Amino acid sequence: MLNERIIEKFIGAYDKVYNTLGNGFLEKVDENTMGIELRKGGLKVKGKIFHSFIRTRF
C-alpha cells in the first residue's frame, strides 16, 4: 500500500509538471520542477533518482 501511494504521488507530480511545462525543456528544468512537485506532495527527493522515468514516460 505504501508503495502504491508513493507511485500515485510520483505520477501525479509528473503529470502536473508535464502538463504545465510540456516537453522541450532542458533536463535540469525538468528535474528541478519535478523535485519541487514531489516535495510539495510530501516526498523526500535526492539527486537524479527519477531521471530515467522522466525521460522515458512519453
PDB file of N, CA, C and O in Angstrom:
ATOM      1  N   MET A   1       0.813  -1.201   0.000  1.00  0.00           N
ATOM      2  CA  MET A   1       0.000   0.000   0.000  1.00  0.00           C
ATOM      3  C   MET A   1       0.859   1.269   0.000  1.00  0.00           C
ATOM      4  O   MET A   1       0.553   2.220  -0.719  1.00  0.00           O
ATOM      5  N   LEU A   2       1.916   1.290   0.790  1.00  0.00           N
ATOM      6  CA  LEU A   2       2.777   2.463   0.845  1.00  0.00           C
ATOM      7  C   LEU A   2       3.398   2.737  -0.520  1.00  0.00           C
ATOM      8  O   LEU A   2       3.428   3.882  -0.971  1.00  0.00           O
ATOM      9  N   ASN A   3       3.893   1.690  -1.180  1.00  0.00           N
ATOM     10  CA  ASN A   3       4.491   1.873  -2.499  1.00  0.00           C
ATOM     11  C   ASN A   3       3.489   2.407  -3.504  1.00  0.00           C
ATOM     12  O   ASN A   3       3.835   3.242  -4.340  1.00  0.00           O
ATOM     13  N   GLU A   4       2.262   1.941  -3.434  1.00  0.00           N
ATOM     14  CA  GLU A   4       1.228   2.426  -4.352  1.00  0.00           C
ATOM     15  C   GLU A   4       0.970   3.911  -4.150  1.00  0.00           C
ATOM     16  O   GLU A   4       0.789   4.646  -5.121  1.00  0.00           O
ATOM     17  N   ARG A   5       0.951   4.358  -2.905  1.00  0.00           N
ATOM     18  CA  ARG A   5       0.730   5.788  -2.632  1.00  0.00           C
ATOM     19  C   ARG A   5       1.892   6.627  -3.142  1.00  0.00           C
ATOM     20  O   ARG A   5       1.689   7.715  -3.680  1.00  0.00           O
ATOM     21  N   ILE A   6       3.101   6.123  -2.975  1.00  0.00           N
ATOM     22  CA  ILE A   6       4.278   6.842  -3.468  1.00  0.00           C
ATOM     23  C   ILE A   6       4.227   6.931  -4.984  1.00  0.00           C
ATOM     24  O   ILE A   6       4.489   7.988  -5.558  1.00  0.00           O
ATOM     25  N   ILE A   7       3.891   5.829  -5.629  1.00  0.00           N
ATOM     26  CA  ILE A   7       3.803   5.818  -7.094  1.00  0.00           C
ATOM     27  C   ILE A   7       2.717   6.776  -7.575  1.00  0.00           C
ATOM     28  O   ILE A   7       2.916   7.502  -8.549  1.00  0.00           O
ATOM     29  N   GLU A   8       1.579   6.781  -6.900  1.00  0.00           N
ATOM     30  CA  GLU A   8       0.500   7.697  -7.273  1.00  0.00           C
ATOM     31  C   GLU A   8       0.938   9.155  -7.133  1.00  0.00           C
ATOM     32  O   GLU A   8       0.643   9.977  -8.000  1.00  0.00           O
ATOM     33  N   LYS A   9       1.639   9.476  -6.049  1.00  0.00           N
ATOM     34  CA  LYS A   9       2.136  10.837  -5.859  1.00  0.00           C
ATOM     35  C   LYS A   9       3.136  11.197  -6.948  1.00  0.00           C
ATOM     36  O   LYS A   9       3.119  12.305  -7.485  1.00  0.00           O
ATOM     37  N   PHE A  10       4.004  10.247  -7.264  1.00  0.00           N
ATOM     38  CA  PHE A  10       5.025  10.495  -8.271  1.00  0.00           C
ATOM     39  C   PHE A  10       4.399  10.737  -9.641  1.00  0.00           C
ATOM     40  O   PHE A  10       4.756  11.697 -10.325  1.00  0.00           O
ATOM     41  N   ILE A  11       3.476   9.884 -10.041  1.00  0.00           N
ATOM     42  CA  ILE A  11       2.840  10.028 -11.345  1.00  0.00           C
ATOM     43  C   ILE A  11       2.008  11.311 -11.395  1.00  0.00           C
ATOM     44  O   ILE A  11       1.980  11.995 -12.419  1.00  0.00           O
ATOM     45  N   GLY A  12       1.342  11.632 -10.307  1.00  0.00           N
ATOM     46  CA  GLY A  12       0.585  12.884 -10.247  1.00  0.00           C
ATOM     47  C   GLY A  12       1.483  14.097 -10.409  1.00  0.00           C
ATOM     48  O   GLY A  12       1.143  15.037 -11.128  1.00  0.00           O
ATOM     49  N   ALA A  13       2.633  14.076  -9.739  1.00  0.00           N
ATOM     50  CA  ALA A  13       3.589  15.180  -9.852  1.00  0.00           C
ATOM     51  C   ALA A  13       4.131  15.260 -11.275  1.00  0.00           C
ATOM     52  O   ALA A  13       4.253  16.347 -11.838  1.00  0.00           O
ATOM     53  N   TYR A  14       4.453  14.115 -11.849  1.00  0.00           N
ATOM     54  CA  TYR A  14       4.974  14.099 -13.217  1.00  0.00           C
ATOM     55  C   TYR A  14       3.933  14.665 -14.185  1.00  0.00           C
ATOM     56  O   TYR A  14       4.256  15.507 -15.022  1.00  0.00           O
ATOM     57  N   ASP A  15       2.699  14.208 -14.071  1.00  0.00           N
ATOM     58  CA  ASP A  15       1.655  14.690 -14.965  1.00  0.00           C
ATOM     59  C   ASP A  15       1.472  16.202 -14.836  1.00  0.00           C
ATOM     60  O   ASP A  15       1.291  16.896 -15.837  1.00  0.00           O
ATOM     61  N   LYS A  16       1.519  16.705 -13.621  1.00  0.00           N
ATOM     62  CA  LYS A  16       1.366  18.148 -13.406  1.00  0.00           C
ATOM     63  C   LYS A  16       2.508  18.914 -14.061  1.00  0.00           C
ATOM     64  O   LYS A  16       2.284  19.922 -14.730  1.00  0.00           O
ATOM     65  N   VAL A  17       3.731  18.433 -13.868  1.00  0.00           N
ATOM     66  CA  VAL A  17       4.896  19.090 -14.462  1.00  0.00           C
ATOM     67  C   VAL A  17       4.810  19.028 -15.985  1.00  0.00           C
ATOM     68  O   VAL A  17       4.989  20.046 -16.654  1.00  0.00           O
ATOM     69  N   TYR A  18       4.542  17.867 -16.531  1.00  0.00           N
ATOM     70  CA  TYR A  18       4.494  17.699 -17.983  1.00  0.00           C
ATOM     71  C   TYR A  18       3.371  18.545 -18.593  1.00  0.00           C
ATOM     72  O   TYR A  18       3.570  19.184 -19.626  1.00  0.00           O
ATOM     73  N   ASN A  19       2.203  18.554 -17.964  1.00  0.00           N
ATOM     74  CA  ASN A  19       1.083  19.330 -18.498  1.00  0.00           C
ATOM     75  C   ASN A  19       1.319  20.837 -18.396  1.00  0.00           C
ATOM     76  O   ASN A  19       0.807  21.607 -19.209  1.00  0.00           O
ATOM     77  N   THR A  20       2.087  21.246 -17.404  1.00  0.00           N
ATOM     78  CA  THR A  20       2.374  22.665 -17.227  1.00  0.00           C
ATOM     79  C   THR A  20       3.497  23.127 -18.152  1.00  0.00           C
ATOM     80  O   THR A  20       3.375  24.152 -18.823  1.00  0.00           O
ATOM     81  N   LEU A  21       4.591  22.364 -18.182  1.00  0.00           N
ATOM     82  CA  LEU A  21       5.758  22.787 -18.955  1.00  0.00           C
ATOM     83  C   LEU A  21       5.759  22.267 -20.386  1.00  0.00           C
ATOM     84  O   LEU A  21       6.320  22.902 -21.279  1.00  0.00           O
ATOM     85  N   GLY A  22       5.137  21.123 -20.607  1.00  0.00           N
ATOM     86  CA  GLY A  22       5.244  20.481 -21.916  1.00  0.00           C
ATOM     87  C   GLY A  22       6.612  19.830 -22.053  1.00  0.00           C
ATOM     88  O   GLY A  22       7.290  19.580 -21.056  1.00  0.00           O
ATOM     89  N   ASN A  23       7.012  19.558 -23.278  1.00  0.00           N
ATOM     90  CA  ASN A  23       8.334  18.959 -23.463  1.00  0.00           C
ATOM     91  C   ASN A  23       9.255  19.972 -24.129  1.00  0.00           C
ATOM     92  O   ASN A  23       8.813  21.035 -24.563  1.00  0.00           O
ATOM     93  N   GLY A  24      10.516  19.640 -24.205  1.00  0.00           N
ATOM     94  CA  GLY A  24      11.474  20.507 -24.865  1.00  0.00           C
ATOM     95  C   GLY A  24      12.333  21.335 -23.932  1.00  0.00           C
ATOM     96  O   GLY A  24      13.194  22.085 -24.394  1.00  0.00           O
ATOM     97  N   PHE A  25      12.120  21.218 -22.628  1.00  0.00           N
ATOM     98  CA  PHE A  25      12.962  21.952 -21.688  1.00  0.00           C
ATOM     99  C   PHE A  25      14.245  21.175 -21.423  1.00  0.00           C
ATOM    100  O   PHE A  25      14.321  19.972 -21.674  1.00  0.00           O
ATOM    101  N   LEU A  26      15.237  21.868 -20.920  1.00  0.00           N
ATOM    102  CA  LEU A  26      16.469  21.212 -20.512  1.00  0.00           C
ATOM    103  C   LEU A  26      16.189  20.245 -19.372  1.00  0.00           C
ATOM    104  O   LEU A  26      15.248  20.433 -18.600  1.00  0.00           O
ATOM    105  N   GLU A  27      17.012  19.212 -19.274  1.00  0.00           N
ATOM    106  CA  GLU A  27      16.845  18.215 -18.203  1.00  0.00           C
ATOM    107  C   GLU A  27      16.781  18.869 -16.837  1.00  0.00           C
ATOM    108  O   GLU A  27      15.958  18.501 -15.999  1.00  0.00           O
ATOM    109  N   LYS A  28      17.644  19.830 -16.619  1.00  0.00           N
ATOM    110  CA  LYS A  28      17.736  20.462 -15.296  1.00  0.00           C
ATOM    111  C   LYS A  28      16.417  21.133 -14.919  1.00  0.00           C
ATOM    112  O   LYS A  28      16.015  21.094 -13.756  1.00  0.00           O
ATOM    113  N   VAL A  29      15.753  21.738 -15.873  1.00  0.00           N
ATOM    114  CA  VAL A  29      14.460  22.378 -15.601  1.00  0.00           C
ATOM    115  C   VAL A  29      13.445  21.306 -15.202  1.00  0.00           C
ATOM    116  O   VAL A  29      12.712  21.464 -14.225  1.00  0.00           O
ATOM    117  N   ASP A  30      13.410  20.205 -15.976  1.00  0.00           N
ATOM    118  CA  ASP A  30      12.509  19.093 -15.652  1.00  0.00           C
ATOM    119  C   ASP A  30      12.790  18.542 -14.262  1.00  0.00           C
ATOM    120  O   ASP A  30      11.869  18.338 -13.470  1.00  0.00           O
ATOM    121  N   GLU A  31      14.067  18.301 -13.965  1.00  0.00           N
ATOM    122  CA  GLU A  31      14.455  17.722 -12.670  1.00  0.00           C
ATOM    123  C   GLU A  31      14.072  18.634 -11.516  1.00  0.00           C
ATOM    124  O   GLU A  31      13.492  18.188 -10.526  1.00  0.00           O
ATOM    125  N   ASN A  32      14.397  19.908 -11.647  1.00  0.00           N
ATOM    126  CA  ASN A  32      14.105  20.852 -10.562  1.00  0.00           C
ATOM    127  C   ASN A  32      12.610  20.987 -10.318  1.00  0.00           C
ATOM    128  O   ASN A  32      12.156  21.003  -9.174  1.00  0.00           O
ATOM    129  N   THR A  33      11.850  21.083 -11.403  1.00  0.00           N
ATOM    130  CA  THR A  33      10.409  21.234 -11.271  1.00  0.00           C
ATOM    131  C   THR A  33       9.788  19.975 -10.688  1.00  0.00           C
ATOM    132  O   THR A  33       8.890  20.049  -9.849  1.00  0.00           O
ATOM    133  N   MET A  34      10.263  18.834 -11.128  1.00  0.00           N
ATOM    134  CA  MET A  34       9.759  17.563 -10.598  1.00  0.00           C
ATOM    135  C   MET A  34      10.078  17.462  -9.102  1.00  0.00           C
ATOM    136  O   MET A  34       9.233  17.043  -8.311  1.00  0.00           O
ATOM    137  N   GLY A  35      11.285  17.843  -8.723  1.00  0.00           N
ATOM    138  CA  GLY A  35      11.668  17.823  -7.309  1.00  0.00           C
ATOM    139  C   GLY A  35      10.767  18.706  -6.461  1.00  0.00           C
ATOM    140  O   GLY A  35      10.375  18.328  -5.357  1.00  0.00           O
ATOM    141  N   ILE A  36      10.442  19.877  -6.979  1.00  0.00           N
ATOM    142  CA  ILE A  36       9.557  20.792  -6.253  1.00  0.00           C
ATOM    143  C   ILE A  36       8.193  20.149  -6.050  1.00  0.00           C
ATOM    144  O   ILE A  36       7.656  20.167  -4.942  1.00  0.00           O
ATOM    145  N   GLU A  37       7.632  19.586  -7.104  1.00  0.00           N
ATOM    146  CA  GLU A  37       6.305  18.962  -7.008  1.00  0.00           C
ATOM    147  C   GLU A  37       6.312  17.759  -6.067  1.00  0.00           C
ATOM    148  O   GLU A  37       5.366  17.568  -5.303  1.00  0.00           O
ATOM    149  N   LEU A  38       7.357  16.958  -6.114  1.00  0.00           N
ATOM    150  CA  LEU A  38       7.433  15.794  -5.223  1.00  0.00           C
ATOM    151  C   LEU A  38       7.528  16.234  -3.765  1.00  0.00           C
ATOM    152  O   LEU A  38       6.918  15.627  -2.885  1.00  0.00           O
ATOM    153  N   ARG A  39       8.294  17.289  -3.520  1.00  0.00           N
ATOM    154  CA  ARG A  39       8.400  17.794  -2.144  1.00  0.00           C
ATOM    155  C   ARG A  39       7.063  18.359  -1.669  1.00  0.00           C
ATOM    156  O   ARG A  39       6.688  18.185  -0.509  1.00  0.00           O
ATOM    157  N   LYS A  40       6.348  19.034  -2.566  1.00  0.00           N
ATOM    158  CA  LYS A  40       5.012  19.533  -2.208  1.00  0.00           C
ATOM    159  C   LYS A  40       4.090  18.387  -1.814  1.00  0.00           C
ATOM    160  O   LYS A  40       3.216  18.545  -0.962  1.00  0.00           O
ATOM    161  N   GLY A  41       4.295  17.229  -2.443  1.00  0.00           N
ATOM    162  CA  GLY A  41       3.490  16.046  -2.149  1.00  0.00           C
ATOM    163  C   GLY A  41       3.947  15.293  -0.916  1.00  0.00           C
ATOM    164  O   GLY A  41       3.373  14.261  -0.566  1.00  0.00           O
ATOM    165  N   GLY A  42       4.986  15.806  -0.248  1.00  0.00           N
ATOM    166  CA  GLY A  42       5.447  15.194   0.987  1.00  0.00           C
ATOM    167  C   GLY A  42       6.527  14.136   0.820  1.00  0.00           C
ATOM    168  O   GLY A  42       6.840  13.419   1.770  1.00  0.00           O
ATOM    169  N   LEU A  43       7.100  14.028  -0.377  1.00  0.00           N
ATOM    170  CA  LEU A  43       8.153  13.044  -0.600  1.00  0.00           C
ATOM    171  C   LEU A  43       9.524  13.694  -0.467  1.00  0.00           C
ATOM    172  O   LEU A  43       9.683  14.886  -0.732  1.00  0.00           O
ATOM    173  N   LYS A  44      10.499  12.914  -0.061  1.00  0.00           N
ATOM    174  CA  LYS A  44      11.872  13.394   0.010  1.00  0.00           C
ATOM    175  C   LYS A  44      12.552  13.067  -1.314  1.00  0.00           C
ATOM    176  O   LYS A  44      12.421  11.960  -1.836  1.00  0.00           O
ATOM    177  N   VAL A  45      13.276  14.038  -1.847  1.00  0.00           N
ATOM    178  CA  VAL A  45      13.904  13.883  -3.151  1.00  0.00           C
ATOM    179  C   VAL A  45      15.407  14.032  -2.996  1.00  0.00           C
ATOM    180  O   VAL A  45      15.894  14.889  -2.259  1.00  0.00           O
ATOM    181  N   LYS A  46      16.132  13.171  -3.713  1.00  0.00           N
ATOM    182  CA  LYS A  46      17.582  13.202  -3.640  1.00  0.00           C
ATOM    183  C   LYS A  46      18.160  12.972  -5.034  1.00  0.00           C
ATOM    184  O   LYS A  46      18.001  11.889  -5.598  1.00  0.00           O
ATOM    185  N   GLY A  47      18.808  13.947  -5.577  1.00  0.00           N
ATOM    186  CA  GLY A  47      19.526  13.806  -6.837  1.00  0.00           C
ATOM    187  C   GLY A  47      18.684  13.449  -8.043  1.00  0.00           C
ATOM    188  O   GLY A  47      17.543  13.890  -8.181  1.00  0.00           O
ATOM    189  N   LYS A  48      19.274  12.634  -8.921  1.00  0.00           N
ATOM    190  CA  LYS A  48      18.662  12.279 -10.199  1.00  0.00           C
ATOM    191  C   LYS A  48      17.983  10.922 -10.141  1.00  0.00           C
ATOM    192  O   LYS A  48      18.029  10.177 -11.120  1.00  0.00           O
ATOM    193  N   ILE A  49      17.374  10.589  -9.057  1.00  0.00           N
ATOM    194  CA  ILE A  49      16.765   9.277  -8.894  1.00  0.00           C
ATOM    195  C   ILE A  49      15.714   9.005  -9.957  1.00  0.00           C
ATOM    196  O   ILE A  49      15.614   7.877 -10.441  1.00  0.00           O
ATOM    197  N   PHE A  50      14.937   9.993 -10.329  1.00  0.00           N
ATOM    198  CA  PHE A  50      13.809   9.780 -11.226  1.00  0.00           C
ATOM    199  C   PHE A  50      14.101  10.157 -12.669  1.00  0.00           C
ATOM    200  O   PHE A  50      13.184  10.222 -13.487  1.00  0.00           O
ATOM    201  N   HIS A  51      15.345  10.402 -12.988  1.00  0.00           N
ATOM    202  CA  HIS A  51      15.719  10.864 -14.319  1.00  0.00           C
ATOM    203  C   HIS A  51      15.225   9.950 -15.436  1.00  0.00           C
ATOM    204  O   HIS A  51      14.640  10.432 -16.406  1.00  0.00           O
ATOM    205  N   SER A  52      15.443   8.661 -15.323  1.00  0.00           N
ATOM    206  CA  SER A  52      15.070   7.766 -16.417  1.00  0.00           C
ATOM    207  C   SER A  52      13.558   7.685 -16.588  1.00  0.00           C
ATOM    208  O   SER A  52      13.084   7.512 -17.710  1.00  0.00           O
ATOM    209  N   PHE A  53      12.798   7.804 -15.521  1.00  0.00           N
ATOM    210  CA  PHE A  53      11.336   7.798 -15.654  1.00  0.00           C
ATOM    211  C   PHE A  53      10.876   9.048 -16.411  1.00  0.00           C
ATOM    212  O   PHE A  53      10.027   8.970 -17.300  1.00  0.00           O
ATOM    213  N   ILE A  54      11.431  10.165 -16.057  1.00  0.00           N
ATOM    214  CA  ILE A  54      11.036  11.413 -16.687  1.00  0.00           C
ATOM    215  C   ILE A  54      11.298  11.346 -18.186  1.00  0.00           C
ATOM    216  O   ILE A  54      10.460  11.784 -18.976  1.00  0.00           O
ATOM    217  N   ARG A  55      12.417  10.820 -18.582  1.00  0.00           N
ATOM    218  CA  ARG A  55      12.797  10.793 -19.993  1.00  0.00           C
ATOM    219  C   ARG A  55      12.102   9.683 -20.779  1.00  0.00           C
ATOM    220  O   ARG A  55      12.017   9.780 -22.004  1.00  0.00           O
ATOM    221  N   THR A  56      11.604   8.639 -20.127  1.00  0.00           N
ATOM    222  CA  THR A  56      11.004   7.533 -20.870  1.00  0.00           C
ATOM    223  C   THR A  56       9.485   7.487 -20.766  1.00  0.00           C
ATOM    224  O   THR A  56       8.848   6.636 -21.387  1.00  0.00           O
ATOM    225  N   ARG A  57       8.910   8.376 -20.002  1.00  0.00           N
ATOM    226  CA  ARG A  57       7.456   8.340 -19.797  1.00  0.00           C
ATOM    227  C   ARG A  57       6.702   8.528 -21.119  1.00  0.00           C
ATOM    228  O   ARG A  57       5.734   7.811 -21.373  1.00  0.00           O
ATOM    229  N   PHE A  58       7.118   9.464 -21.952  1.00  0.00           N
ATOM    230  CA  PHE A  58       6.430   9.725 -23.214  1.00  0.00           C
ATOM    231  C   PHE A  58       7.375   9.631 -24.372  1.00  0.00           C
ATOM    232  O   PHE A  58       6.968   9.822 -25.518  1.00  0.00           O
TER     233      PHE A  58
END
